[in-house]
């Protein structure tokens, strides 16, 4: 099933290159890029450490994706945008709504509504806690900053894996904008744009929008439709008020909707009822359509006040996220011999956050930042599973109310001992309280349903309440955790072009509750916090008069009380349920290399190499197993060449390739002979772009091909029945896609 391209893997290992990147203009997406105007590589200004500095000056493992590399290039999913970030992935295992983030082996596959990612996702410095909030639309962005390693002494939320900050283009005091139209494989239609306007000398407004529609990559001949269809829209309206140079206020309103009908390619494989053979390829024979609806609305206000070289920042944010799902739980026709099962879910997340920061003058020998962060989240969720054929029980409803209250104080200080030697130290205190109200209602009967909608309990004919003591009722656990975390980073400048650093960080992820209870309330247990000690040595260098950036680092993690999700057989019917547990210990060792080169004015080379070794050192029968979704080798290479034409126009040709070695999808089933469907062997993907830019840089036309070889690879795999049944679900990545975009700047 899996076609491996060994030659490409060897080439990528032999030529590891990476880019970090140059800044995007506020009114200028991909269409206005003019690399020929600046032969040396530009140094991108970032705010990863809450001060403006170039990426090469940051003593941390930081990768930056510029907005110009996203708009108009056909990237519609966050995971596609970070392909040059070593040892990092945001895979599309649950459609576009929930990227599964894994950085340096740390991540989670837990699908519980109260899941907290080890990676912190931020949108314009606002922390987004809900797992489904991370599938942001890629439009009108300035850049994406990816920090690898524990974060917390500069960021609002403490995280063990890293932090990802998605930064949009802000209003500027200049009229302008852009519009991009796109079309591609499977009736892909995209339209995005932005308009920036000056209202007065003190007020500027920027309005941005994005719309995408596409048919799914999988066919369902049983229902005569495609599966994995996408219909998503996003809007952003920003007001920048700047009465003087000492004060500015940015107010942002944003909204996102997503309507889909199943994952991009979740297909059952294995042996089912006698006489039923699942068709090969991207064909799904489910006798019930699956749908998913998401709405995310929010508002934020960022205030900056400068006085005497100091800066005070306040960030206030409100977010409301709603998600509704219907699904055929086994993705099979009734003729497959399994219980015909349906699932329904309705979840609402309401979050409020407030952050205050005070920063000292950045020119001083002793520089500091202190801050406070408050976070509140309320979750209401109802999940229903019902059997439409004979089975016991026939109806099950799980109701969840989950409340989180978190408060933190943090500080970070840097002192320059000499012109070459500095040390940065950070300290954070976090207090987090969580409360869970979970209820289980289970009915069993030999009769059927007498009305629609079928998922209602009152639709059962003569329902009989399940008698098991653990099957019905409610539980109300609550707990709180307080913890100190810290980091220290000495850095030494060998020359003004070579920066070396060492970083030690203590990471912490607060405890929580297992909400994937299946049919047993006793499994609604409390999970303890997890801890991480991270050690890292890095170097950032610049060569050949700014034509080559070369960055490298090695690291080791000691990981304890790891929060791990295990899949268990669903007592209600087909498939499995997730169970969150912890107590395991593990270690991670790795190395990363990033390079960006411009050997001649017209040619840019980029790439990355990530090496990773992960192991559970104390986890019962799973001791010695690798962490999930943590390939030992990830690599990417890319090249872009600009041909100047006689009339001043340009043709830009670009290509890239990336490789991932073997990875496992589950913690406890890593035998390739016993569970080949839960392992993805190494594979490579190849992409290409060709653009034409007019002489005035106001129009850009781009054609692209992604996954040129049409590689069939898994993003996820899970059982679809009891152990030993030989039944599994495969979720595949995107096939070959071809598209065209046209961008005009005004």
N, C-alpha and C positions, 0 to 999 in steps of 0.2 A: 504493500500500500504506500509506503513512504519512499520517495525517490531521493536518494542522497547524492549530493554533488561534491564528491571528495576533492576534486581539483580546486574548486573555488575555496573550500575550507583551508587547504594548504596555502593558497595564494594569500588569503587574508591573514593567516598566521605569520606569513613571511613579510607582509607589508602592512603593519598596523599603523594607521594614521587617524588622527581625529581633529575636528574643528571646534573651536569655541566661538566666536562669531562677532559680527559687527552690528552696530545699533541700527534699529529701524526708525525712520523719520515718522513723526506723529501723523502726518498726512500722506505718507508715501509707502504703500505696500510694495509687493514684489515688482510691480511694473516699473517703478522708478529707480531701481538699483542701477548704479553705474560704477562697477568695479574699476573701469579703466581710468577713472579720475584720481584714484589713489592706489599706487602700485604696492605700497606696504600694507600689511594687515592692520586694520583698525583695531584699537583696543576698546572693547565694549564696556561702558560704564554700567555697573550693577549696584544693587542695594541689598545684597545677600546678608551683609553684616550691619544693616540699618544705617549705613553711611554710603555716600556716593564714592566709589572707587572703581578702578578697572578690574576686570576678572582676573588678570594676571597678578594683581596685588593682594588678592584674598588668600590667606593661608589656610585653605580648606579644599576638600575635593568638591569643586563646583563646576558644573557644566551648564552652558547657556545656549538656548535655541532662540535665534532671533526671529522676530515676527515676519521679516522679509522672506525667510525660508519656509514659511507656512502658507501665507496667503497666495492664492492663484496657482499653487503647485499640486493640488489634488489631495492634500492631506486633510482628512475629515475626522480623524480619531486621534486622541491624545497619545495613544501608544505608538502610532506611526511617527509622531513628531520627535520622539526621543530615541530613535534608532542608533544615534551616534553617542549615546550616553553609556559608558561601560558599566557592566554589572547592574543594569537597571532595566526594568520592563514594566509596562502597563498593558496587560494582555486583555483581549476582547473575549472573555469567556462567558459573559452574561449580556451580550449585546453592547450597545454604545453607552448604556447607563451606568455601568459599574466596572471601570477598569480595575483589574487585579494588580495592584502595585507590589513589586518585589524589588528591593534594593539591597545588593550584597547578601542575598539569601534570606532577608527578613521580609515577611509578608504574612498574609493570612487568607485562607480560603473560606473562612467562616462566613456564612450567609445570614446569620442572625441579624435582626433589625438593630440590635444594640452594639454591633461590631464596631470596634475602634481600630483603625489601621495603624500599623507601626510607622507608616509614612504620613506625615502631615500635609494635607492639600490646602493651599491658600489661593484665594482669588483676590488680587489687589490687596494683599496683606491681611485678608479676612480668613480665619480658619474655618474650614467646612468639615464638619464631623460626620455627617451622614454618608455611608458608603456610596449611595447612588448620586451624591452631589458632585463627585469627581469627574463625571463624564462631560466636561465642559465643551462647548462648541469653540472651534479654533477660528476666530474671526477678529479682525482689527486688533491684533496683539502687538505689543512692543517686544516682549521676550518671555521666555519661560526659564526660570532659574531652578536647577536641580542640585540640592546639597545632599551629599551622601555621608552618612554617619549620624550619631545621635545629635539632636538639636533641642534647645530649650532655653538657654541663657540669653538668647536674642529674639526668640520667637514666642508667640502667644501660647502655643501648646507644646508640651514635652513629648517628643517622639523618639523611638529607638532606631528606626531605619534611616530617616532623613526627612527633608522638607522640600516640597515643590511649590513654588510661587508663580502663578500665572498672571502676568501683568499686562493689562490692556493699554492701548494708546490713550493718553489723557487729552483733554481739550487744550488747545494752544490759541494764542491771540493772533490767528491768521485764518482767513477763509480758505476752504479747500475741502477735498474729500476724494473718494474713489468708488468705483463700482466694478465688481467681478461677476461674470456669468460663466457657468460651467455646465458641461454635459459629458456623459460617459456611459460605461457599461451598465447594463441592467436598468436602463432608463434613468440614470443618475441625472438630476437637475439640481444645480446649486446657484444661489444668488446671494451675494453679500456686498456690503458697502458701508460707507461712513460719510457723514457730512459734518464739517467743523465750521462753526460760525462765531463771529465776534459781535456780541450784543452791545458792549460798551468798552471803555478803557479798563474796566475792572471785572467784566463778566464775559466768559467764553462758554460755548455749549458744543458738545459733540454727541451725535446720535449715530448708533451703529446697529446693523441688523444682519441676520444670517438665516437662510432657508435652504433646507436639503430634503430631497425626496429621492427614493431609490427602491426598486424592486429587490426582493431577497435573492440570495445566491443559491437557495435550495428550492426544489420543486416538490409539491405535494399533489401527485396525480389523483389521489383519492378524493380530494376536495377541489381539484382543478385550480390551484392557486400557488403562488410562490410563498416561501417562508423566509422570515428575516427582513421583511420590508421595513423601510425607515422613512419617517416623516418627522423632521425636527426643525424647530425654529428658535431663534434667540434674539433678544433685543437688549440694548444697553443705552441709557441716556445719562449723560454726565454734565454737571454744572460746575465750573471752576470760577470761584470768586476770589479775586486778588486785589484788594484795595491799595496795598502798598507792598514793599519788598519784605516786610516783616511778618505778614500774615497771609495765609491762603486757606480756603475751604473748598473741598471737593465733595460734592454730593453725587452719588451714583444710584440709579434705579435700574434693576435688571430683571429679566424674565426669560425662562427657557421652557419649552414644551417638547416632549418626545412621545411619538406614537409608533409602536412597533408591533410585530406579530410573531414574536419568537426570536430565538438567537440566530446568529448568522449561519449556523449549520450544526445543530445538535441532533445527531442521528444514532439510533440504536443499532448495535451490532451484536452478533452472537447467535445462540440457538434458542428459538422460542417454540411455539406449538408445532407439532408435526405437520408438515406440508406448507408452513409459512417460511418463505425465504425473503429477507429484505433485499430490495434491489440495490445494486452497487452504485457508487457515485453519490452526488449530492441530491438524493431523493429521499423524502420523508413521507411515510404513509401513516399519518395520524388521523384518526377519525373525528378530531375535534380541533378547531383553530385556537391557537394561543395568541394572546394580546398583552401588551404592556403599555401603560400610560404613565407619564411623569410630568409633573409641573413643579417648577422651581422659581419662586419669586423672592426678591430681596431688595434691600436698600442699605446703603452705608453712607457715613459722613466721616471724612478724614480732615482734621484740622491741624495746621502747622503754625506755630507761633515762634518767631525768632527774636531773641533779645541778648545783646552783649555777647554774641557768638554761641549762645546756648539755643537749643531747639526743643520745644515741647510739642508732642504729637498726641492726638486723641483719635482713636478709630472706634466708631460705634456702628454696629451692624445688626440687621434683622434678616433672617432667612426662613422661608416656609417651603417645605418640600413635600409633595404628595405623590404616591405611587400606587397604581392599581394594576393587578395582573390576573389573567385567566390562563390556564394552561391544561393541556393534556399531559398528565403527570408521567406517563410512560412513553409518549411519542410513538404509539403503535396503534394499528387497527385492532378492532375487537377480535378479529380472526387469529390474532397472534397467541391467544390462549392465556393472556394475563388478565387480571382484574381491570375492568374498564374504569379508569380513575380520573377525576377532575380536581383541579386545585384553584383556589381563589385567594387573593391577598389584597388588603387595603391598609396602607401605612401612611402616617403623617408625621413629619418631623418639624418642630418649631424650635429654632435656636436664636439666642440673643448673645452677643459678645461685646465686651468693652475692653479696650486696651489703652493704657497711658504709657508714654515714654518720655524721658527727659535725657537729652544728650548734651555732653559738654562740648566746648569748641574743639573741632577736629585737628587744629594746628598745634595743640599743646603736647608736651612730652607725656603727660598723663591724661588720657582720654577715657571717658566712661559713658555708659548708658545704663539707666535704671528704669524699671518699668513694672507695671502690674497688669494682670489679665484676668478678666472674669468671663466665664462661659456658662450658659444655661441651655439645656436641651430637654424638651418634652416630646416623647414618642408615644403615639397611639397606633396600635396595629391589631388587625384581625386576620387570621389565616384559616381557611376552611379547606378540608379535603373530603370528597364524597365519592363513594363507589356506586356506579350505576348498574352493576351486575352483582351476582351473588357474592357476598363477602362479609366478614365480620371484623371490626365494626363497619357500619355503613356510612356514618357521618362523624366528623371530628372537627371541632372548632377550638382554636387557641387564641386567646385574647391577651394582649400585652399592653401595659402602661409602664413606661420606663422614664425615670427622671434622673438627670445628671446636673450637679452643681459643682463647678470647679473654680478655684481661685489660686492665683500664683503671683509671687513676687520674684523678680529676676534682675540680675545686674551683670554687667560685663565691663572690664577695665583693661586698658592697654597702656603699658609704660615703655618708653624708648630708653633703654639703658645706654645705648650708644647710637650713632647714626646707622649702624648695621644690625644691632641686636635689640629685639623687642619681645615682650611677653604679654600675652592676652590670657586673662582668667575670667571665668564666669561662674555664677552661683545662682541656683534657683530653688525656691521652696514651693511645693505644690500640695494643695489640699483638694481632694475630690470626694464627693459623696454621691452615691447612686442608690436608687430605690426602684424595686421591681414589683409590680402587681401582675401576676400571671394566672390565667384561668384556663381550665381544660373542660370541654364538654364533649362527651362521646356517646353516640347512640348505636345500638345494634338491632337489626331486624332482618327477617327473611323476605320482607315485602319490598316494594319499590317506592318511587316517588310519585306523588299524585298531583303535582302542580309545578309550574315554573315561576320564578327561577329555582332550579333544582338544588342550589347550594343552601337553601334555607332549611333550618331544622324543622319548621312546621310543614315542610313538603313531604316529610317521611310519613308513610302509612303505619299507624300503630307503632310508634317508636318505643324501643325498650332501652332504658338507660343502662349503660355498661356497669357491671357490678363490682369491678375491681376497685379496691380502695385507692390505688394510685392513679386511676384513670380519669376521675372527675373531681372537681373542686378548685381550689385556688391556693396560691402561696404568695407571701409578701416579704421577701427578704430585702434587707437594706444593709449597706456597709459604707465605710469611708476609709480613705487611705491618705496619709501624709508622707512626703518624702523630700529629702534634699538631693539634688543632682548638681553636677558641676563639670567644668572642663578647664584645661590649661593648654596653651599653645605657645611655646617659645618659637620664634622665627629668626632666621639669620640671613641677611642679604650678602651673599658672597661677592656679588657686584650689583650694579643697578639693574642688571638684566637676569640675575639668577637669585631666586628666593627659595630657601629651604625651611622646612618647618616640621615640628613634631606635635602631635595632638593626642591628649588623653581625655576621654569623655566618659562620664558615668550616665547611662541612660536608664529611663524608667517608664514603663507603661502601666497605668493604674489597673486595678482589678475590675471585675465585672461579673456578669451572670451568664450561665448557659441557657439560652432561650430556644435551642433546637431540641425540644424535649421529646419529640415523637409522641408516644402515647403514655408517657409516665411522668407525672409531676415530680417524682423524687429526683429526676435528673436535672431539675432547675437549680443547679448548685452554684455556689459562689466560687469564682476563679480569682486566685491571688495575683498580685502584680508580678510583672516580669522585670528583670534587670539585665543590663548590658554594660560591660567594661570594654571600651574600644581604644585601641592603640594604633597610631598611624604615623608614618613618616612620608613626607612628600617633598617634591621639588617642582618649581615652575620656572621655566627658562625662555629667553627670547634670543634669537640668533639672526645673523645675516641682515642686519639693519632693519629688523622688524619683519622679515619675510618668513620667519619660521618661529612658531610657538611650540614648545615641547614640554609637557607636564607629565609627571609620573608619581605614583605613590604605592606603598605597600601597607597592609593593615592586618590586624588580628582582633577578633571579638571573642570574649568569654561571656557566654549567654546562660542565664539561670532562670528557673521557674518559668520556662517558656510557655506561653499560651498557644496551644496547638488544637486545631480542629481535626477530629476523627470522624469518618463516615460510618454509620451503623445502619443495619437493616431497618427499614421503616416498618413498624409493627402493624401499620394500617393497611399496607398493600404493596404495590410495586415501588421500586426505587429505594433511596436511602435518605437518612436525615443526618444533619451535621451535629456533632457533639463537641462542645468546647471544654478542654481540660488543660491542666498545666502541672508543672513540677519537673518537667524535663530539663536537662542540661545539654549544652551544645557548644561547639566552637566553629569559628569561621576564620579562614585565612585567605588572603587574596592580594592581587596586584592589579594596577590599572595604568594604562598609557594613553595619552591623548596628544595628538599633533594636528597642527594646522600649518600649511605651507603654501607660499606663493612664489615658486621658483622663477617665473617670468610674469609680467604684468597680466597676461591674459589667462593664466592657468592657476586654479586654486585646488589643492589636494587636501583631503581630510579623512579622518578615520579614528578608530578606537580599538583597544584590546583590553578585555577583562578576563582575569584568571581567578578562579574561585574554588575553594575546597570547603565543604560544609559537612558536619557530622554531629549526630546526636550522641553525646558521650555517656549519657545516663538516661535511658528512656525505656526500661524494661526490655521486652522482646524487640523493640525497635532500635535499641542501642547499635550504633554503627551505621544506621541508615543516613542518607543525605537529606538535607532540607528540600522541600518541594520547590519546583520552578526555579532551581538554582543550577544552571548548567556550568560545567567547569570552564568552558571557554565561550566567550561572546566576542565577536569582532565585526568591524564594519570598515569599509573603505569607500571613498567617493572622490570624484573629480569633476571639475567644472571648467570649461574652456569658452572664452568669449572671442568670437570672430567679428572684427570691425569691418563694416562695409563702407564703400566709398562715399555714400551719401550721409554718413554719420549714424546710420542704424546699426544694430548689432544682432547677431545670432549667438545664443548661449546654448551649448550642448553640455548636459550633465548626466552622470550615471553613478550608481552606488550599489553596493552589495553588502549583505550582512549575514552572519553565521551564528547559529546557536548549537552547541553540542547537546548531548542527551540530557533530558530532564525528566523528573518524576512528578506525577500529579497528586499522589497521596503519600502520607508519611509511612503508613504501615503495609503497603503492598507494592514493594519495589523489586520483586523477583521478576525479571524479564521473561523467564520461561513460563511462570504461572500467570503473570498479569501483563502481557505485552500491550494490551489495550489501555493501560494506565501509564505508559511510558512513550515519550516522543523521542525518536532517534535524532541525531544531528541533521540539520538541514540548512540550506542557503536560500536567500531570496535576492533577486536582482531587479532593479528599477532604473528607468531612464526618463530624461526630460529634454525637450527641445523647445527653445523660446525665440521669438522674434520681438525686438524692441525698436520702436520708431526713433528717428533722430532726436526728437524733442523729449524722449523718455515718457511721454504721456500715454502710450499704448503698448501693452505687452500681450502677446498671444503665446500660450504654452500648450504643447501636447505632451502627454505622459503615458507611460506604461508601467504598472506595478506588478510585481511577481511575474516577470516576463516568462519564466519557464512553467508557469501554472503549477507550482509546487503544492501538493496536497499535504498539509501538516495539521497537527492537533494543537489547539490552544488549551484544551481541557479534556479530561477523561474521568469517568466515574462509573461505579457499578449501577446496574439497573435491575438488581434482584439480589437474592441471598448469595453469600459467598459460595463459590463453586458452581453457580448456575450458568456461568459463561455468558452472562448478559451485561452489556455495558452501553454507556452513552458516550459518543465522540462529539466534541465541539471543534469544528475546523476553522482555521484562519481564512482570510479572504483569498479567492482565486485570482487569476490574472484579470486586471482591470485596465481599461483604456479610457482616456478622457482628454478633454480640451477645455481650457479656460481662456477668457478674454478679460483683461483688466484695463480700465481707463482711469487716469488720474486727472483731477480738475482742481 
